[in-house]
Amino acid sequence: MKANVGSLDRALRIVGGAILIALTLMNTIGPWGWIGIVPILTGLFRFCPAYTLLGLRTCPADSAGKSAN
């Protein structure tokens, strides 16, 4: 799995997922709020399968071909 989720995207996913789960635990929204687990996991692993399918990427390009001086 190659990282395709950038820093800002990652932070927004984790915060948004945590909010959904918190709202579910407070009985503010229904059990569908457990879907917040998905953005938390994609943020933690920095990989989003949907981005791969859509050809999107929010993280900077790899510098694999460049020398480290």
N, CA, C and O of each residue as an XYZ file, in Angstrom:
276
protein
N       0.841     -1.166      0.000
C       0.000      0.000      0.000
C       0.896      1.244      0.000
O       1.719      1.437      0.895
N       0.720      2.055     -0.998
C       1.474      3.285     -1.116
C       0.641      4.427     -0.551
O      -0.543      4.540     -0.868
N       1.238      5.271      0.277
C       0.502      6.377      0.900
C      -0.084      7.292     -0.168
O       0.609      7.682     -1.107
N      -1.368      7.634     -0.022
C      -2.002      8.557     -0.956
C      -2.849      9.602     -0.226
O      -3.630     10.319     -0.850
N      -2.690      9.685      1.103
C      -3.424     10.649      1.910
C      -2.421     11.613      2.533
O      -1.521     11.195      3.262
N      -2.576     12.899      2.244
C      -1.663     13.919      2.752
C      -1.945     14.299      4.197
O      -2.878     13.792      4.820
N      -1.115     15.207      4.719
C      -1.184     15.582      6.134
C      -2.505     16.247      6.520
O      -3.134     15.844      7.498
N      -2.929     17.253      5.769
C      -4.184     17.936      6.090
C      -5.362     16.982      5.939
O      -6.247     16.936      6.793
N      -5.367     16.227      4.856
C      -6.421     15.235      4.607
C      -6.469     14.234      5.754
O      -7.545     13.870      6.228
N      -5.305     13.796      6.192
C      -5.191     12.825      7.269
C      -5.798     13.367      8.557
O      -6.573     12.680      9.222
N      -5.445     14.599      8.907
C      -5.954     15.209     10.133
C      -7.479     15.374     10.084
O      -8.171     15.107     11.066
N      -7.987     15.812      8.942
C      -9.432     15.999      8.801
C     -10.179     14.680      8.907
O     -11.261     14.624      9.492
N      -9.614     13.625      8.350
C     -10.241     12.303      8.425
C     -10.315     11.809      9.871
O     -11.352     11.317     10.315
N      -9.211     11.944     10.596
C      -9.159     11.453     11.973
C     -10.114     12.245     12.863
O     -10.850     11.661     13.658
N     -10.104     13.571     12.732
C     -10.990     14.409     13.550
C     -12.456     14.148     13.190
O     -13.294     13.997     14.079
N     -12.763     14.095     11.912
C     -14.143     13.844     11.482
C     -14.653     12.498     11.944
O     -15.789     12.383     12.404
N     -13.815     11.474     11.825
C     -14.205     10.136     12.285
C     -14.419     10.094     13.786
O     -15.356      9.457     14.266
N     -13.553     10.771     14.530
C     -13.687     10.814     15.990
C     -14.974     11.534     16.394
O     -15.644     11.128     17.343
N     -15.315     12.598     15.674
C     -16.562     13.323     15.964
C     -17.770     12.420     15.720
O     -18.692     12.379     16.534
N     -17.764     11.701     14.603
C     -18.885     10.793     14.323
C     -19.045      9.741     15.414
O     -20.161      9.465     15.854
N     -17.944      9.160     15.847
C     -18.008      8.129     16.888
C     -18.465      8.739     18.210
O     -19.268      8.137     18.922
N     -17.963      9.928     18.545
C     -18.375     10.591     19.791
C     -19.871     10.896     19.771
O     -20.556     10.696     20.774
N     -20.381     11.376     18.647
C     -21.811     11.665     18.536
C     -22.645     10.396     18.669
O     -23.743     10.425     19.226
N     -22.131      9.297     18.163
C     -22.829      8.018     18.297
C     -22.860      7.570     19.754
O     -23.888      7.105     20.245
N     -21.733      7.711     20.438
C     -21.663      7.302     21.841
C     -22.545      8.168     22.736
O     -23.002      7.711     23.784
N     -22.787      9.419     22.329
C     -23.653     10.315     23.105
C     -25.118     10.193     22.686
O     -25.960     10.957     23.157
N     -25.425      9.250     21.817
C     -26.780      9.022     21.305
C     -27.361     10.241     20.594
O     -28.577     10.435     20.587
N     -26.504     11.055     20.001
C     -26.958     12.207     19.236
C     -27.344     11.779     17.830
O     -28.311     12.282     17.258
N     -26.586     10.856     17.285
C     -26.904     10.292     15.972
C     -27.061      8.791     16.137
O     -26.692      8.233     17.170
N     -27.593      8.155     15.147
C     -27.835      6.716     15.208
C     -26.558      5.902     15.068
O     -25.456      6.448     15.020
N     -26.724      4.597     15.003
C     -25.579      3.699     14.915
C     -24.774      3.837     13.623
O     -23.663      3.316     13.536
N     -25.317      4.532     12.616
C     -24.552      4.725     11.381
C     -23.297      5.554     11.645
O     -22.396      5.574     10.806
N     -23.215      6.227     12.769
C     -22.037      7.023     13.110
C     -20.784      6.188     13.302
O     -19.671      6.714     13.278
N     -20.962      4.886     13.494
C     -19.796      4.003     13.615
C     -18.999      3.953     12.315
O     -17.877      3.448     12.290
N     -19.579      4.478     11.235
C     -18.845      4.558      9.970
C     -17.616      5.460     10.138
O     -16.724      5.454      9.290
N     -17.569      6.224     11.213
C     -16.412      7.066     11.518
C     -15.124      6.276     11.681
O     -14.031      6.839     11.615
N     -15.252      4.981     11.893
C     -14.069      4.118     11.986
C     -13.298      4.126     10.663
O     -12.069      4.068     10.657
N     -14.016      4.196      9.559
C     -13.371      4.151      8.231
C     -12.435      5.343      8.013
O     -11.272      5.134      7.668
N     -12.899      6.591      8.200
C     -11.952      7.688      7.996
C     -10.808      7.689      9.005
O      -9.704      8.125      8.679
N     -11.051      7.212     10.217
C      -9.952      7.126     11.184
C      -8.888      6.159     10.685
O      -7.698      6.472     10.724
N      -9.302      4.994     10.219
C      -8.337      4.004      9.728
C      -7.593      4.494      8.489
O      -6.383      4.297      8.374
N      -8.312      5.136      7.556
C      -7.631      5.628      6.352
C      -6.664      6.754      6.709
O      -5.634      6.921      6.055
N      -6.991      7.527      7.744
C      -6.073      8.568      8.194
C      -4.848      7.990      8.874
O      -3.732      8.452      8.637
N      -5.041      6.990      9.715
C      -3.913      6.379     10.419
C      -2.967      5.639      9.469
O      -1.748      5.704      9.625
N      -3.532      4.945      8.494
C      -2.702      4.181      7.559
C      -2.232      5.004      6.364
O      -1.411      4.537      5.574
N      -2.751      6.240      6.225
C      -2.408      7.149      5.133
C      -2.687      6.534      3.762
O      -2.014      6.852      2.782
N      -3.681      5.656      3.704
C      -4.046      5.000      2.453
C      -5.558      4.955      2.340
O      -6.247      4.522      3.263
N      -6.073      5.407      1.196
C      -7.506      5.381      0.937
C      -7.759      4.595     -0.347
O      -7.357      5.034     -1.424
N      -8.422      3.437     -0.248
C      -8.690      2.638     -1.439
C      -9.508      3.399     -2.491
O      -9.302      3.209     -3.690
N     -10.423      4.249     -2.053
C     -11.227      5.025     -3.005
C     -10.347      5.978     -3.812
O     -10.575      6.173     -5.006
N      -9.343      6.572     -3.164
C      -8.420      7.450     -3.885
C      -7.688      6.668     -4.980
O      -7.474      7.184     -6.077
N      -7.309      5.436     -4.682
C      -6.620      4.608     -5.668
C      -7.525      4.363     -6.871
O      -7.085      4.480     -8.014
N      -8.776      4.026     -6.619
C      -9.716      3.766     -7.708
C      -9.974      5.012     -8.550
O     -10.143      4.923     -9.766
N     -10.003      6.174     -7.898
C     -10.284      7.420     -8.600
C      -9.033      8.109     -9.134
O      -9.131      9.122     -9.827
N      -7.863      7.568     -8.818
C      -6.606      8.151     -9.285
C      -6.249      9.444     -8.564
O      -5.562     10.298     -9.125
N      -6.711      9.594     -7.324
C      -6.428     10.794     -6.550
C      -5.273     10.566     -5.597
O      -4.948      9.433     -5.241
N      -4.656     11.675     -5.189
C      -3.545     11.605     -4.243
C      -3.398     12.976     -3.597
O      -3.279     13.972     -4.310
N      -3.402     13.058     -2.273
C      -3.254     14.342     -1.600
C      -1.916     14.484     -0.895
O      -1.645     15.523     -0.292
N      -1.078     13.461     -0.959
C       0.238     13.576     -0.348
C       1.260     13.904     -1.428
O       1.032     13.629     -2.606
N       2.388     14.493     -1.028
C       3.410     14.850     -2.014
C       3.981     13.622     -2.714
O       3.961     12.515     -2.177
N       4.487     13.840     -3.916
C       5.083     12.741     -4.687
C       6.307     12.190     -3.970
O       6.990     12.911     -3.243
N       6.576     10.912     -4.179
C       7.739     10.270     -3.593
C       9.014     10.866     -4.152
O       9.060     11.322     -5.295
N      10.037     10.855     -3.336
C      11.344     11.319     -3.803
C      12.294     10.129     -3.926
O      13.485     10.245     -3.637
N      11.762      8.992     -4.352
C      12.531      7.750     -4.411
C      13.691      7.827     -5.405
O      14.743      7.232     -5.169
N      13.517      8.539     -6.492
C      14.548      8.611     -7.496
C      15.603      9.663     -7.244
O      16.569      9.756     -8.002
N      15.447     10.453     -6.207
C      16.380     11.537     -5.920
C      17.403     11.088     -4.884
O      17.103     10.284     -4.000
N      18.610     11.619     -5.008
C      19.638     11.268     -4.047
C      19.473     12.106     -2.783
O      19.047     13.260     -2.845
N      19.808     11.529     -1.653
C      19.672     12.226     -0.370
C      21.006     12.838     -0.011
O      21.881     12.144      0.506
N      21.180     14.092     -0.265
C      22.434     14.794      0.073
C      22.210     15.724      1.210
O      23.139     16.406      1.643
